[in-house]
Amino acid sequence: RDSEAPLAERMRPTTVAEFVGQEQIMAPDKLLGRLLKHGRLQSLIFWGPPGCGKTTLARLIAQHTGAHLINISAVISGVKDLRAAIEEARQQQSTRGKRTILFVDEIHRFNKAQQDFLLPYVEDGTITFLGATTENPSFEVISPLLSRAPVVVLEPLSETDLEVILGRALSDKERGLGGLDTRVESDALSYLIRAAGGDARLALSGLEVAVQTTGMDKNGCRRVDHQTMANAIQGKSFIYDKDGEEHYNLISALHKSLRGSDPDAAIYWLVRMLEAGEDPLYLARRMVRFASEDVGLADPRALVVAV
């Protein structure tokens, strides 16, 4: 791979065995595990947060099944690009006898007409469609396409998963940082793993910056401490939208934490929303509603305090 590519790209798994995490779909008895075991292709939509392995899975499926892979980003592509992809798929089938996987990243960016264009070619098998999105497909993908491409939910990677991925990056001499004499302190690595929040791309990018901006000591070793790592990662921006699904998920979590008399959880969700940029007045109004409707006469002072 290109040595100038970012570490996250260089360390992308090249085999199914290298893939880390997502056991809920990758285990031998789960959907993707069974499809890969038998070399079968099926149209799917991967829904999950950034850095959880959506693009990597599409590449691995194509490699494992021997299919021709066409990558398209819905951010910069349109129907013209889709037509070219369909023609390429037909040529692959007629000249080489290969099936084609069309992977559309950020599928939620396609409008209804663009998504409609895919339907007949998914239906007749011209392409096997794989889509990736960070948004809820129920809201962003048309129902006929959902009918032909079931949604596979990917979770943020666990801290254990990230520890394995970062360990590989530090030891791999060909693709990773193994060629450098590097020592990352345990508290620095723990900080990076926590700050990444399940995002492998963010974790690897933070590690790369920390190592590359650390000078060598007299023995030629780069020693990355906690402060260096904190400066490199700069924290993770919370996934949030002010009027979308995540907005309502978090306000619901806050409300239920209050209802369950769990102050620590309530403070966590409150601060998370504020850190993500929520309007404090919106949260204040919600506190007034809660004091009135949920606490009510159990403690009449609650409404006075909230107001």
C-alpha positions in Angstrom: 0.0 0.0 0.0 1.0 3.6 -0.5 3.4 4.5 2.3 2.1 8.1 2.2 -1.4 7.0 2.9 -2.8 7.7 6.4 -2.1 5.0 9.0 -5.9 4.2 9.2 -5.9 3.4 5.5 -2.6 1.4 5.6 -3.9 -0.7 8.5 -7.2 -1.5 6.9 -7.7 -5.3 7.2 -6.9 -7.2 4.0 -8.5 -10.5 5.0 -11.6 -11.5 7.0 -9.3 -13.1 9.6 -7.8 -9.6 10.3 -11.1 -7.9 10.8 -11.7 -6.9 14.5 -15.0 -6.5 16.2 -18.7 -6.7 15.2 -19.1 -10.2 16.5 -22.9 -9.8 16.5 -22.8 -10.0 12.7 -19.4 -11.6 12.0 -19.5 -14.7 14.2 -19.8 -18.0 12.2 -23.4 -18.4 13.1 -24.4 -14.8 12.3 -25.5 -13.2 9.0 -22.2 -12.0 7.5 -20.3 -14.9 9.0 -22.6 -17.4 7.3 -22.5 -15.5 4.0 -18.7 -15.3 3.9 -18.4 -18.9 4.9 -20.4 -20.1 1.9 -19.1 -17.4 -0.4 -22.6 -16.0 -1.0 -23.4 -12.4 -2.0 -26.4 -10.5 -0.8 -27.4 -6.8 -1.1 -27.1 -5.1 2.3 -27.0 -1.7 3.9 -24.5 -1.2 6.7 -25.7 1.3 9.3 -23.2 2.4 12.0 -21.1 5.2 13.4 -17.9 6.4 11.7 -14.8 4.2 12.0 -16.7 0.9 12.8 -15.7 -1.0 9.6 -18.4 -0.4 7.0 -16.1 0.3 4.1 -13.7 -2.4 5.2 -16.5 -5.0 5.2 -17.5 -4.1 1.7 -14.0 -4.6 0.5 -13.5 -7.8 2.3 -16.8 -9.2 1.0 -15.7 -8.5 -2.6 -12.3 -10.0 -2.0 -13.6 -13.1 -0.2 -16.3 -13.8 -2.9 -14.1 -12.9 -5.9 -16.5 -10.2 -7.0 -15.6 -7.1 -8.9 -15.9 -4.0 -6.6 -17.0 -0.6 -7.7 -16.8 2.2 -5.1 -19.0 5.2 -5.3 -19.5 8.1 -2.8 -23.0 9.5 -2.8 -21.5 12.8 -1.7 -19.9 13.5 -5.1 -21.7 11.1 -7.4 -25.0 11.1 -9.3 -27.0 9.1 -11.9 -24.3 9.5 -14.5 -21.9 7.7 -12.3 -24.4 5.0 -11.5 -25.1 4.4 -15.2 -21.3 4.0 -15.8 -21.2 1.6 -12.9 -24.0 -0.5 -14.3 -22.3 -0.7 -17.7 -19.1 -1.7 -16.0 -20.9 -4.4 -14.1 -22.4 -5.8 -17.4 -19.0 -5.9 -19.0 -17.6 -7.8 -16.1 -20.3 -10.3 -16.3 -20.1 -10.8 -20.1 -16.3 -10.8 -20.5 -15.1 -12.3 -17.2 -18.1 -14.0 -15.8 -17.7 -12.0 -12.5 -20.4 -10.6 -10.4 -20.1 -7.0 -9.4 -20.6 -5.4 -6.0 -21.6 -1.7 -6.1 -20.6 -0.1 -2.8 -22.2 3.3 -2.2 -20.8 5.1 0.7 -23.0 7.7 2.5 -26.1 6.3 0.7 -28.3 8.7 2.7 -26.9 11.5 0.5 -28.7 10.1 -2.6 -32.1 11.6 -3.3 -35.1 9.5 -4.0 -34.6 9.5 -7.8 -31.0 8.4 -7.5 -32.0 5.6 -5.1 -34.9 4.6 -7.5 -32.4 4.2 -10.3 -30.7 1.3 -8.5 -33.8 -0.8 -8.0 -34.1 -2.7 -11.3 -30.4 -3.6 -11.3 -30.5 -4.8 -7.8 -33.7 -6.7 -8.6 -32.3 -8.5 -11.7 -28.9 -9.2 -10.2 -26.8 -6.9 -12.4 -25.2 -5.7 -9.2 -25.1 -6.7 -5.6 -25.7 -3.5 -3.7 -23.8 -2.6 -0.5 -24.6 0.7 1.0 -23.1 2.4 4.0 -24.7 5.1 6.2 -24.3 6.8 9.5 -28.0 7.8 9.4 -31.0 5.7 10.2 -31.9 4.0 6.9 -35.6 3.9 7.9 -35.6 7.7 7.4 -33.0 8.2 4.7 -33.4 5.1 2.3 -36.5 4.4 0.3 -38.5 1.4 1.3 -38.2 -0.5 -2.0 -34.4 -0.4 -1.6 -34.7 -1.5 2.0 -36.8 -4.4 0.9 -34.0 -5.6 -1.4 -31.1 -4.8 0.9 -31.7 -5.6 4.5 -30.1 -3.3 7.1 -27.1 -4.7 9.1 -26.4 -2.7 12.3 -22.7 -2.1 13.2 -21.8 -1.0 16.7 -19.0 1.3 17.9 -15.9 -0.9 18.4 -15.2 -1.9 22.0 -12.1 -0.8 24.0 -10.7 -4.3 23.6 -11.2 -4.1 19.8 -9.4 -0.8 19.7 -6.6 -2.1 21.9 -6.0 -4.9 19.4 -6.1 -2.6 16.4 -3.6 -0.1 18.0 -1.3 -2.9 19.0 -1.2 -4.2 15.5 -0.4 -0.7 14.2 2.5 -0.3 16.6 4.0 -3.7 15.8 3.4 -4.0 12.0 6.7 -3.0 10.3 5.3 -3.0 6.8 2.0 -1.1 7.1 2.2 0.3 10.6 4.6 2.0 12.9 6.7 -1.1 13.7 9.6 0.3 11.9 10.0 3.1 14.4 11.3 2.5 17.9 8.2 3.7 19.7 7.1 3.4 23.4 3.6 4.5 24.2 2.9 4.7 27.9 0.0 2.7 29.1 -2.0 5.6 30.4 -1.5 7.4 27.0 -2.8 4.4 25.2 -5.8 4.1 27.6 -6.6 7.8 27.0 -6.5 7.3 23.3 -8.8 4.3 23.4 -11.4 6.1 25.6 -11.2 9.3 23.6 -11.7 7.5 20.3 -15.2 6.3 21.4 -15.3 3.2 19.3 -13.9 4.9 16.2 -10.9 3.0 14.8 -10.1 5.7 12.2 -9.9 8.3 14.9 -7.8 6.1 17.2 -5.3 5.3 14.4 -5.1 8.9 13.3 -4.5 10.1 16.8 -1.8 7.4 17.3 -0.1 8.4 14.0 0.0 12.1 15.0 1.3 11.4 18.5 4.1 9.2 17.2 5.1 11.5 14.3 5.2 14.6 16.4 7.3 13.0 19.2 11.0 13.6 19.0 13.5 10.8 19.6 15.5 10.6 22.8 19.3 10.0 22.9 18.6 6.3 22.3 16.5 7.0 19.2 13.3 6.0 20.9 10.0 8.0 20.6 8.3 8.0 24.0 4.6 9.0 23.8 3.2 10.1 27.2 -0.3 11.1 28.2 0.1 14.8 27.5 1.4 14.1 24.0 -1.5 11.9 23.3 -4.0 14.3 24.6 -2.6 17.0 22.4 -2.8 14.7 19.4 -6.3 13.4 19.7 -8.0 16.7 21.0 -11.0 14.7 22.1 -13.9 13.2 20.0 -16.8 15.2 18.6 -20.0 13.6 19.7 -22.3 12.3 17.1 -25.3 14.6 17.3 -28.0 16.3 15.3 -30.2 19.1 16.6 -33.4 17.9 15.0 -32.7 14.3 14.0 -32.8 10.9 15.5 -29.8 11.3 17.8 -31.3 14.5 19.3 -34.4 12.6 20.3 -32.4 9.6 21.5 -30.4 11.7 23.9 -33.2 13.8 25.2 -35.1 10.6 25.8 -32.2 9.1 27.7 -31.9 12.3 29.8 -35.7 12.2 30.6 -35.6 8.5 31.5 -32.6 8.9 33.7 -34.4 11.6 35.7 -37.5 9.5 35.8 -35.4 6.6 37.2 -33.9 8.8 39.8 -30.3 8.3 38.5 -28.6 11.7 38.9 -25.2 10.5 37.5 -26.8 9.3 34.3 -28.9 12.5 34.0 -25.8 14.7 34.3 -24.0 12.6 31.8 -26.7 13.0 29.1 -27.1 16.6 29.9 -23.4 17.4 29.6 -23.1 15.3 26.4 -25.9 17.3 24.8 -24.4 20.6 25.8 -20.9 19.5 24.6 -22.4 18.6 21.3 -23.8 22.1 20.9 -27.4 21.8 22.1 -29.2 25.0 22.9 -29.2 25.3 26.8 -32.7 26.9 26.6 -34.1 23.8 25.0 -32.8 21.7 27.9 -34.1 24.2 30.5 -37.6 24.0 28.9 -37.4 20.2 29.1 -36.5 20.5 32.9 -39.6 22.7 33.4 -41.7 20.1 31.6 -40.2 17.3 33.7 -40.8 19.1 36.9 -44.4 19.8 36.0 -45.4 16.5 34.4 -43.2 13.8 36.0 -42.4 15.2 39.5 -45.7 17.1 39.8 -47.3 17.2 43.2 -44.7 14.8 44.6 -42.6 17.8 45.2 -44.2 21.1 44.2 -40.9 22.9 44.7 -39.4 21.2 41.7 -41.3 23.4 39.3 -40.2 26.6 41.1 -36.6 25.5 41.0 -36.8 24.6 37.3 -38.4 27.9 36.4 
